[in-house]
Amino acid sequence: MTKIACCQYAPVFGDVRSNVAESLALFHRAVDGGARVVVFPELASSGYAFADSVEADAAAETADGLAVSSWRQAADERGAIVVAGFCEANEHGAPYNSAAVLVPGRAPVIYRKAHLWDAERTVFTAGEAAPPVIETEHGRISVVICYDLEFPEWIRNPALRGADLICAPVNWPRMPRPAGERPGEVVRTQAQAAMNRVSIAACDRTGVERGIDWTSASVIVDANGWPLDMADLDQSRTETITADVDLSESRNKKLSAYSDVFADRRTDLYSAMRSDAHGTSESAMSEDPQR
C-alpha cells in the first residue's frame, strides 16, 4: 500500500514565493502523516487566472527556478515524491502550463499540458509530448493536467504504457450541478480510472480568484473507479486528503474470468472507425469510388 496525498489550497495570484512556502508546509505535514506521493494543484506556484501571456510570463519560471528547485529539495530530504503544477517559462513564446514530478534523487520530469481549456490557449503554449510514465519504488507514476482528463485517448496512453498511478494537478471552476450530485469532473475521473483500471489522484485548488470560484473537489480514485477519499465539497478550504492505495491493482486489467479491458480491445476494427476532419470514416471513403 502507498499513501497518496492531495494538498488542496488557494495559491495567492502571482506570488510565487508565498505559494511555494505554503506548498512546502503542506508537503511536510503530509509526509509526517505517512504520505509517499504528494500532489498539488495546477499552477500551484502562481495562481491561474492570467489575463494574457505577458502577465503569465511575470510569474513563469524555468525548471530550475524557485518552485521546482524547492520541491526537488524537499522531495530529496524527505524521500517522498512531489507532483505539482507551475507556470513554465518558454523562451520561444507564451509560457507552458506545466507540472513537475520530483522523485527523490532524480532530475525533475516536466510535463506540459497538451489540452488547453477555453481561454488558456490565449495565454499558454500547448505541450506536444505524451504523459511520461516514471518508474519509482512505489510503482509507475504518470501525470496529466486538468482538461487532459476529459480525453479518453490521453489517459489510455499512459495506462497502456504501464502507469499504476496517474497524478492530475487540476483547477476545476465551480459549475452548476443538480442537488446531491458530485461534480462532473469527479465523475469523469472515476470513469477514466475504471475504464483503464488505473488509480488517479486529482488535486484541485480552493478559494476565489479574479471572480472564479473553484470546485475544491480533490479526489483519489482506485483502479475500480471508486473514490478512496474526496475533499469536503461543502467547505471551500485548504484541505489535505489521503488514501492508502494498492497500486498493484492497476496491473490487473481483468474484470472477470474472461473479460480484460486491455486484452479485449478490438484494435483490428478501431482504424476503420477513425474519422477525417470532415467526420467521414476512412472505410466509407475507401468504398466510395467518387472520393
C-alpha positions in Angstrom: 0.0 0.0 0.0 1.2 3.5 -0.9 -0.2 6.5 1.0 -1.1 9.2 -1.6 -1.9 12.8 -0.5 -3.6 15.6 -2.4 -2.9 19.0 -0.8 -5.7 21.4 -1.8 -5.1 25.1 -1.1 -5.6 28.6 -2.6 -2.5 29.9 -4.3 -2.0 33.7 -4.0 -2.2 35.1 -7.5 1.2 35.9 -8.8 3.0 35.4 -5.5 5.4 32.5 -6.3 7.4 32.8 -3.1 4.4 32.7 -0.9 2.8 29.8 -2.8 5.9 27.7 -2.7 6.2 28.3 1.1 2.6 27.2 1.6 3.0 24.1 -0.6 6.2 23.1 1.4 4.4 23.4 4.7 1.6 21.2 3.4 4.1 18.8 2.0 5.9 18.3 5.3 2.6 17.8 7.1 1.5 15.2 4.6 4.8 13.3 4.8 4.7 13.4 8.6 1.4 11.6 8.2 3.0 8.9 6.1 2.4 10.2 2.5 4.9 8.9 -0.1 3.4 10.7 -3.1 2.1 14.2 -2.6 0.1 16.0 -5.3 -0.6 19.8 -5.6 -3.0 21.8 -7.8 -2.5 23.0 -11.3 -0.4 26.2 -11.4 0.2 25.7 -7.7 3.1 28.2 -7.6 1.5 31.1 -9.5 -2.3 31.1 -9.5 -4.4 30.5 -12.6 -6.4 33.5 -13.9 -3.8 35.3 -16.1 -5.3 37.9 -18.4 -2.7 37.2 -21.1 0.6 35.6 -21.7 2.5 38.8 -20.8 1.0 38.6 -17.3 1.8 34.8 -17.1 5.4 35.5 -18.1 5.8 37.6 -15.0 5.1 34.5 -12.8 6.8 32.0 -15.1 10.0 30.1 -14.1 12.3 27.6 -15.7 12.5 24.0 -14.4 15.5 25.1 -12.2 13.6 28.1 -10.8 12.5 28.6 -7.2 9.4 26.5 -7.3 10.7 23.3 -8.9 14.1 23.6 -7.1 12.3 23.9 -3.7 10.0 21.0 -4.4 13.0 18.9 -5.5 15.0 19.7 -2.4 12.0 18.8 -0.2 11.5 15.5 -2.1 15.1 14.6 -1.7 15.2 15.5 2.0 12.0 13.6 2.9 12.2 10.7 0.5 8.7 11.4 -0.9 7.5 12.2 -4.4 6.1 15.6 -5.3 3.8 16.3 -8.3 2.9 20.0 -8.7 1.8 22.4 -11.3 3.8 25.6 -12.3 3.9 28.2 -14.9 6.9 27.3 -17.1 8.9 29.9 -18.9 9.2 29.4 -22.7 12.0 31.3 -24.5 10.2 30.7 -27.8 6.8 32.1 -27.0 4.0 32.0 -24.4 4.7 30.0 -21.3 3.6 26.5 -20.7 1.1 25.2 -18.2 3.3 22.5 -16.7 3.7 20.0 -13.9 6.9 18.7 -12.3 7.3 15.2 -11.0 10.1 15.2 -8.4 11.3 11.7 -7.5 13.9 11.7 -4.7 17.4 11.6 -6.0 16.5 12.3 -9.6 16.2 15.2 -12.0 12.8 16.7 -12.4 10.4 15.3 -15.0 8.4 18.0 -16.7 5.0 17.5 -18.4 3.4 20.3 -20.4 -0.4 20.4 -20.6 -1.5 19.3 -24.1 -5.2 20.1 -24.0 -5.7 23.8 -23.1 -9.1 24.7 -21.6 -11.1 27.6 -23.1 -9.1 30.9 -22.9 -5.9 29.1 -21.7 -5.0 28.9 -25.4 -4.6 32.7 -25.4 -2.2 32.5 -22.5 -0.2 29.3 -22.8 1.6 27.2 -25.4 0.2 23.7 -25.6 2.5 20.8 -24.9 3.5 18.4 -27.6 4.5 15.3 -25.7 2.6 12.4 -24.2 2.3 12.0 -20.5 5.5 10.5 -19.0 5.5 7.2 -17.2 8.1 7.1 -14.5 9.4 4.0 -12.7 9.6 4.6 -8.9 9.9 2.4 -5.8 6.2 2.7 -5.3 5.2 1.9 -8.9 4.9 3.6 -12.3 3.7 7.1 -12.0 2.3 9.4 -14.7 1.0 12.9 -14.8 -1.7 14.9 -16.8 -3.2 18.3 -16.1 -6.8 19.2 -15.6 -8.6 19.3 -19.0 -6.4 16.4 -20.2 -8.6 14.2 -18.1 -11.5 14.8 -20.5 -9.8 12.9 -23.3 -10.0 9.1 -23.1 -7.1 8.7 -25.5 -4.8 10.8 -23.3 -5.5 8.7 -20.2 -5.4 5.4 -22.0 -2.0 6.3 -23.4 -0.1 6.1 -20.1 -2.3 3.3 -18.9 -1.3 1.2 -21.9 2.3 2.0 -21.1 2.0 0.6 -17.6 1.1 3.5 -15.4 0.0 2.4 -11.9 -1.0 5.9 -10.8 -1.9 9.0 -12.8 -1.5 12.2 -10.9 -3.5 15.1 -12.1 -3.0 18.7 -10.8 -6.3 20.4 -11.6 -8.1 23.7 -11.3 -11.8 22.9 -11.7 -14.1 26.0 -11.9 -17.3 25.6 -10.0 -20.1 24.6 -12.4 -23.8 24.2 -11.8 -24.9 20.7 -10.9 -28.1 19.0 -9.7 -28.5 18.9 -5.9 -26.8 15.9 -4.3 -24.7 15.2 -7.4 -20.9 15.0 -7.4 -19.1 17.5 -9.7 -18.9 16.2 -13.3 -15.1 16.3 -13.2 -15.1 13.9 -10.3 -17.5 11.5 -12.1 -15.4 11.6 -15.3 -12.2 11.0 -13.3 -13.9 7.9 -11.8 -14.9 6.8 -15.2 -11.4 7.2 -16.6 -9.9 5.2 -13.7 -12.5 2.4 -14.1 -12.2 2.2 -17.9 -8.4 1.8 -17.7 -8.2 0.1 -14.3 -5.6 2.7 -13.1 -5.6 4.8 -9.9 -5.9 8.5 -10.3 -5.1 11.3 -7.8 -6.6 14.6 -8.9 -5.7 17.6 -6.7 -7.9 20.6 -7.1 -7.5 24.1 -5.7 -9.8 26.2 -3.5 -10.7 29.8 -2.9 -11.9 32.5 -5.3 -9.5 34.1 -7.9 -10.5 37.0 -10.1 -14.1 36.1 -9.9 -13.6 32.4 -10.5 -15.0 30.2 -7.7 -13.2 26.8 -7.6 -14.9 23.5 -7.0 -12.4 22.3 -4.4 -13.1 18.7 -5.3 -9.8 16.9 -4.9 -10.3 13.1 -5.2 -8.2 9.9 -5.0 -9.7 7.1 -7.0 -8.7 3.4 -7.1 -8.4 1.2 -10.1 -12.0 0.1 -9.8 -13.1 3.7 -10.2 -14.2 4.2 -6.5 -13.2 7.3 -4.5 -11.0 6.4 -1.6 -11.0 10.0 -0.3 -12.5 13.2 -1.5 -12.4 16.8 -0.3 -15.4 18.2 1.6 -17.5 19.8 -1.2 -19.4 21.9 1.3 -16.3 23.5 2.7 -14.1 25.5 0.2 -10.9 25.5 2.2 -7.3 24.3 2.5 -7.6 20.5 2.9 -5.3 17.5 2.5 -7.0 14.2 1.5 -5.1 10.9 1.8 -5.6 7.3 0.9 -3.7 4.1 1.1 -3.7 2.8 -2.4 -2.7 -0.7 -3.6 -1.0 0.4 -6.9 -0.5 -3.2 -7.9 -4.3 -3.3 -8.6 -3.6 -1.2 -11.7 -1.6 -4.0 -13.2 -4.6 -6.3 -13.2 -6.9 -5.4 -16.2 -9.3 -8.2 -15.7 -13.0 -7.5 -14.9 -13.9 -11.2 -14.7 -12.5 -14.6 -15.6 -12.8 -13.9 -19.3 -13.1 -10.1 -19.6 -10.0 -7.9 -19.7 -10.2 -4.1 -20.5 -7.0 -4.2 -22.5 -6.9 -7.7 -23.9 -10.4 -7.3 -25.3 -9.7 -4.2 -27.3 -10.7 -4.7 -31.0 -7.8 -2.7 -32.5 -8.4 -4.5 -35.7 -11.7 -2.6 -36.0 -10.8 0.8 -34.5 -8.8 2.0 -37.5 -12.0 1.6 -39.6 -13.8 4.0 -37.3 -11.2 6.7 -37.4 -12.7 9.9 -38.9 -11.2 12.5 -41.1 -11.5 16.2 -40.4 -15.0 16.3 -42.0 -16.3 13.4 -40.0 -16.3 10.9 -42.8 -14.9 7.5 -41.8 -11.8 6.2 -43.7 -13.6 3.0 -44.5 -16.5 4.9 -46.1 -14.1 7.0 -48.1 -12.3 3.9 -49.4 -15.6 2.3 -50.5 -16.8 5.4 -52.4 -15.2 5.4 -55.9 -16.1 9.1 -56.3 -13.7 10.1 -53.4 
